[in-house]
Amino acid sequence: MAPSNATSRLPSLTGMRFLAALMVFSVHGAAAGVFRDIDVAAGYYRWFGNAGAVGVSFFFMLSGFVLTWSVRPADTVRGFWRRRLLKIFPNHLVTFAAALVLLAVTSSAIAFPETLANLFLVHAWVPDSGYVETANTVSWSLSVELLFYLSFPLLIKGVSRIAPSALWYAAAGTVALIMLLPVIAQLLLPDTPGFMFMKVSWTQIWFVYVFPLARLLEFVLGMLLARIVLAGRWIGLGVVPPALLTLVVYVGAVRIEHNPLYNYVALTVIPLALLIPAAAASDVKGRTSWLNSRPMVWLGDISFAFYCVHYLILIYGHRLFGSDPNIFGKPSGPAWNTPGGLLFLAAALVVSVLVAWALYALVERPVMRRWGRPPGPRRTEQIPVRPEGTAETTAAH
């Protein structure tokens, strides 16, 4: 693999990982149907319904960025693959088993071959919603990440050969391809039958949101952004402007009627593509903020475990306490009033953090410490991030 000269950790990006996971939690809170008032439920979904898509897009770009940032000269393809598989599969297998137990306890049907595809993380390749909505539903994104990891050794060779002067052009071209995906889905894929209440089909949604090859573009974009920072080609933009731009675009998407296919990735790809390298450049310069504070870094460290457990806690917690009848056969309301629904979401968040902490401490961290140590030291050259207001263009490769 091509070497990296990155020596700095990126605590701000670690803290931002939890914020992205929290966005995914918020949309699944809407999907859990905890509010009795239809208007409140509709309003909640309107404002948070696309938050999960933004969080997932952030994760996919961040994966490409961090892997490119941290690759070591002494690493091998086999060693890289081993560490990446050890990173995702232990948590996945634990939560997969938990999902099967919960399905059995609630007397829910276990679908085959969908569940088997989920186990081996190949289910995102199938354009059928039944494959995504099985066992621990959120694992579809791990199926996508698996493609990222398997293809990274090949992709890094190509990305490393791009001249520093051409990196921004490559990033812009990748963004253009990402923004073209909804157009392709509209023109080439059937828009019927409509999925849920939307005027688009599941096939179209799958193509722009779930299909691993489509999401690979965000991963490659993250790789290019890492090289831009490493090559001293970053434009000196701080964290606040792209964060505000992300918020403005998100709010605008909520308030303006448009084709929902653009919500999943296309509308927020540019703000996120500016936010990630801005945070990395800030960390390299040693700037402190609440994002890289110790509590946020801790939450970021457990964010993958949080992502794996939160959906099960939300859905089955609601079935236990709020469904009619609940899993013990005792009737209770199908949902709560607004304070009750908010209280449930807050409790589910706390429980998710605690369970994630346990999963991280008992499974993820011990596995990575025992078998996931990469070979060799990092290189020690200084990372030439362009100072704000200067024309520094020193290349790191």
Secondary structure by P-SEA (a helix, b strand, c coil): ccccccccccaaaaaaaaaaaaaaaaaaaaaacccccaaaaaaaaaaccaaaaaaaaaaaaaaaaaaaacccccccaaaaaaaaaaaccaaaaaaaaaaaaaaaaabbbbbaaaaaaaaaccccccccccccccccccaaaaaaaaaaaaaaaaaaaaaaaccccaaaaaaaaaaaaaaaaaaaaacccccccccccccccaaaaaaaccccccaaaaaaaaaaaaaaaaacccccccaaaaaaaaaaaaaaaaacccccccccccccaaaaaaaaaaaaaaaaaccccccccaaaaaaaaaaaaaaacaaaaaaaaaaacccccccccccccccccaaaaaaaaaaaaaaaaaaaaaaaaccaaaaaaaccccccccccccccccccccccccccc
